[in-house]
Structures are given as C-alpha cells and as structure tokens.
Amino acid sequence: MVFMQVISAVSNLGEGFDGLIRILQIIGGIFGVYFILWIISNILNLRRTRLLKKVLVKLEENNKKLDKLLKSTKKKRN
C-alpha cells in the first residue's frame, strides 16, 4: 500500500518536472528573441551614430566656409 503511494508520488513529480522544463524552454525562447532584437538595435544605433558624426563634420566644414565668406564680404564693405 505504501509502496503504491510512493510510486504515484514519484510519477506526479515527473509530470511537475516536465512542466518546469517546458516553462524554462519558453523563458529561454523569450530571452533568445530579446537578445537578437537587442543586437539588431545596437547595430542600428551604431550606424545612426556614425551617420550623425559624418553630418556634424560636414556641418562644421560648412560653418567654416560661411564664416570665411562673411568675413570677406565685411572687408569689401568697409
């Protein structure tokens, strides 16, 4: 009698482990998808940062050219 109760308890315990394994697989899958999206986001942010740096360099060049033009027109007026 006690032996049968122990066997049924062990079989129920196995079902609990199957559910736990299933939950861990789902959590692992969600973490995997999150990690992939995080990598893609970082790649896009790096590209955006490089593009913004290029734009800032060109903007500084244009500002210097405009300053030279403004100085030369002021000299001509005086």
Summary of the structure (lengths in Angstrom):
residues: 78
radius of gyration: 33.6
end to end distance: 113.9
largest distance: 113.9
contacts: 149
relative contact order: 0.04
helix: 97%
strand: 0%
